[in-house]
């Protein structure tokens, strides 16, 4: 067993703080925290896609989530839990200082 305290990055550090990065046969996952500053966009331009499924918990703050056509998809608020499918495009405008706890889960092919 390994135990860590949930902590967020300092304003002077990278916004993402990785707490666990576990890779085993058949699966891989990451667990960490994100601190995002009001008035920023993530990513700065375009959209991100990652090969992992994501579950995120908004600890505090507010994010305006965007569709690929630039329209507003919806809002993530304090207390919301969101699931994002692997390779789903994502981008958002940070409307309030925001802290998120996230899990990234990736299927790993079994070796024969």
N, C-alpha and C positions, 0 to 999 in steps of 0.2 A: 504494500500500500504506500502511496505517495500523497502527501497532503500539502496544499499551498493555500495561501490566503488570497481572496479575490482583491486585486488592486488594479488601479488604473494608472496609465502613464502620466508623468508630469507634463505640464504645458510645454516644456522645453524639449521633451522626448517625442519620438515617433508616436503617432496616434494609436497604434496597435500594440498591445502588450500580450505576447504569447505566453500562456501559462503551462500548457501541455501540448506536446506534439507526439502522438503515439502511433506507431506503425507496426502492425502485426500481420501475420498471414491472414488474408481475407478481408482486412479492414485497415483503415487509417482515419484518425481524427485529430483535430486541433481544437483547443479550448483557450479562449482568451478574452481580453477586454479591449474596448475601443473608446477613446475619448475624442469627440468631434467638436470643433469650435463653431459657435453661431456665426452665420454669414458665409460659411464655406460651402463648396459643392464637392461631393465625392462620387466619382473621380472629378478632377477639375474640368475635364472635357470628356465627352463621349460616355461610354458605358463600360462596366466591368462584367466579366463572365468568369466564373471559376468552376473547375471540374467537381467540386464538392457540393453536397447538399448543405444548406445552412439553416440553422435555427438560431435566432437572435432574440434576446430579451432586452427591451429598452428600460434601463434602470431609471433614467430621468432624461427629459428633453423632448424634442419634437423634430421630426424629419419629414419633408415633403418628398415623397417617392415619385419618380418620373417614369413614364412609358418611353419606349424608344422613339416615338414621334414627338417627344418633348412635352406632351400633355401630362397633367398631374394624375397619377395613378391612385393616390391616396396619401394618408398621413400616418406616421408611426408616432405614438405618444407614450409617455411614462406608463409603464405597466404592460404594454403590448408585447406579445410574443409573435414572431413572424417566421414562416418557413419559406425559403427560397430554393427552388429546384436547381439542381446542378445545371450549369451553362445558361441559366436564365439571366437576361440582361438586367443590370441594376445600376441606378444612379439616384442621388437625392440632394436636395438643398437642405442644409442644416439651419433650422429656424430658431432653435434654442441650443445652448450648450448641452451636449448630449453624451451620455455614457451608456454603453451597450455591453452585455455579456454575450459571447457567441460560441457556437459549436459548428465546426465544419466536419462533415462525415463523407468519406470517399470509399466506394467499394474498390477492393483490391482483387484482381483475378487470382484464383487459386492456382498454384503451380502443380503440375502433374508429374 
